[in-house]
Amino acid sequence: MSAWRGVITALGGRFRTATTSLLGYGGTRECRTRTDTSSDRQAEIVEAVIRLAGGPVHLVGHSFGALVCLDVALCGLVPLMSLTLIGAGAFDLLRQEGELTLHDEFIAMREDYVRAFENGDKEAARRVVDYLGGQGSFDALPPRMRKYIVEATPTHVLDIRSGVDTPLSAFANILLPSLVIRGERSAHSLQRSAAILSGALANASLRTIPAAGHFMTATHAADVAQLVGDHVSQAEGLAWSSLCIASPMLCRARD
């Protein structure tokens, strides 16, 4: 999980961490199809890792991974101690809260992105990367990262088609200590959906990382680690547990 390497390093060994790739990424085999893109399949992967961790975990996720973490928390099939949701693309919350202009902008980008991919555009991902991180974000990425994103586009298209549309009221059932993190320079739709999400969760706080865009786990790893570490430590004051990153992240405090 190279995307989390900087964050884990910045945590300085404070926690035992476990990472996992979601379906279609890294060494995790894709089992979804164009007609079955449900995020439930992704949640099952994370739940399996949590069971292997052997105890309650602090669950950390970024972007689509954050939505998977929400799914895991809502299902309640595995023991969790806290949630950290970074750059969660909960765009359907915009529609539910009447933010129709922002929601429609996302839908238009999504349709353009998927259409470009299906028409054979090898750099179709440029559309979504520039939308989430700002114009020029794709070109600003290191060549190795751009190559990885292009290669992972078929999987990401399945992600973006998953259509997570959990009713806003359902998030009040998540009682875990929760931290929602957004980047100051991320797309306005991401910032607004983060604010809506943090307000809907029963026990959440919202933090903004200055000058950070959507890809803050790579560009602002130390800031992300500070927020995650403080949040986990505060939850640890309530009870002992374990930390997990899975495009999420799982994590347990060391003895």
Secondary structure as UniProt FT lines:
FT   HELIX           2..4
FT   HELIX           5..11
FT   TURN            12..13
FT   STRAND          15..20
FT   TURN            23..24
FT   TURN            26..27
FT   TURN            34..35
FT   HELIX           40..53
FT   STRAND          57..62
FT   HELIX           64..75
FT   STRAND          80..86
FT   HELIX           92..96
FT   TURN            97..98
FT   HELIX           100..118
FT   TURN            119..120
FT   TURN            122..124
FT   HELIX           125..133
FT   TURN            135..136
FT   HELIX           137..140
FT   HELIX           143..151
FT   HELIX           153..160
FT   HELIX           168..173
FT   STRAND          178..183
FT   TURN            184..185
FT   HELIX           188..200
FT   TURN            202..203
FT   STRAND          204..209
FT   TURN            210..211
FT   TURN            214..215
FT   HELIX           216..219
FT   HELIX           221..236
FT   TURN            237..238
FT   STRAND          242..246
FT   STRAND          248..253
//
